[in-house]
Amino acid sequence: MNARSFSALLGPAAWAVLVGGWVLATAAFLAIGTESCTTVAVPVAGTIEACQDTTAGAVIMLTVIGFVATVGSLFLFGLRHLLTVIVEIEENTRS
């Protein structure tokens, strides 16, 4: 496998990382970003429903996973471009 054929594989890989990362980020947001409630028995007050909102953590997870997917795909796009330029330089110096 030469550099040109390897650089051709990096384009689809970069798109897969970008799209797959944002799909994963959205899935994490939907899985984490809910309000969970439980019933707690307090000796003096009786039964109390205590709720915890995890939306802030879900937004942070969405942002972090999406940012990492974007940076990773940009790295792969840059590597693809670099390999293509190196192949063109090699071809021009041989002739």
MOPE-V386624 format. One record per pair of residues at least 24 apart in sequence whose C-alpha atoms are under 6 Angstrom apart, sorted by the first residue. I is the first residue (numbers start at 1). J is the second residue. D is the distance in Angstrom with one decimal. If there is no record, write none. Layout:
BEGIN
i = [I	I]
j = [J	J]
d = [D	D]
END
This chain:
BEGIN
i = [7	10	14	14	17	18	18	18	21	22	25	25	25	29	29	32	33]
j = [80	80	73	76	73	69	70	73	69	66	62	65	66	58	62	58	58]
d = [4.8	5.7	4.5	5.4	5.8	5.2	5.6	5.4	4.8	5.2	4.8	5.4	5.8	4.7	5.7	5.4	4.8]
END
